[in-house]
Amino acid sequence: RNAWRDYFTFGGMPLALSRPDDEARMAYLKSLFSEVYLKDIVERKKITREDVLSDILDLLCSSVGSLTNPTNVANSINSMQKRKGENKVSQNTVKSYMGHLEDAFLFSECKRYDVKGRAYFEYPNKYYCEDIGLRNARIGFRQQEMTHIMENIVYNELIIRRCSVDVGVVYSNEKEDGGKQKRVTREIDFIASKGGRKVYIQSAYALGTDEKAATELKPFSLTGDSFPKIIVRQDIRKRWYDDTGVLNIGIIDFLLDDTVF
């Protein structure tokens, strides 16, 4: 449990974890981000708008696992900072800078995949931090939303296990209050593929109510296939299968057992 706490707070940088206390770990990660990563990107890529790069970093770190694209990021920056005219940030600049952040292994893009249509969406996609400790350092160790942090950690673990990872998209026809049928888009956090094998994974910090559990399980029932399905959770310790064959497994158990997938 202590190791899990350290991991979701300080990430996986060995030199950070070797520091004597939390304050020293925080200081090291903040320095690493600003004095190594940022300086290297600015110098190597000849960045002329460091303020824009900084804004992009803040947005992506604050919204890991959220759907976005360069256009949305540019619009958010321009809106929040009331940038107008020549001072406005262009979509092309944001797209280029986001590419630089991926090249530096700070972020990884996860594309959305239509499970039944068997096709990728061009946009929007999700972006995850490759080290959660650096993400936390960038935003001053605030915004510790465990749902998003855990999702990011599950994604990173799947990449470490050499899986190809996508966000799954499925659809259902559901009745509105007026009785009309409405097509609803639902999401599976991850489709992980490796060596001809495939598994669907939901990351759920806690399933405290039947309604919450039903929401998480619903996308699994819409895939139309029999590939294995897993819910990774923080609120359980022992793994178990439900009546539909979905494996419920604790996050620590999942991280320690690479035979799960």
Secondary structure, 3 states (H helix, E strand, C coil): CHHHHHHHHHCCCHHHHCCCCHHHHHHHHHHHHHHHHHHHHHHHCCCCCHHHHHHHHHHHHHCCCCEECHHHHHHHHHHHCCCCHHHCCCHHHHHHHHHHHHHCCCEEEECEEECCCCEECCCCEEEEECCHHHHHHHCCCCCCCHHHHHHHHHHHHHHHCCCEEEEEEEEEEEECCCCCEEEEEEEEEEEEEECCEEEEEEEECCCCCHHHHHHHHHHHHCCCCCCCEEEEECCCCCCEECCCCCEEEEHHHHHHCCCCC
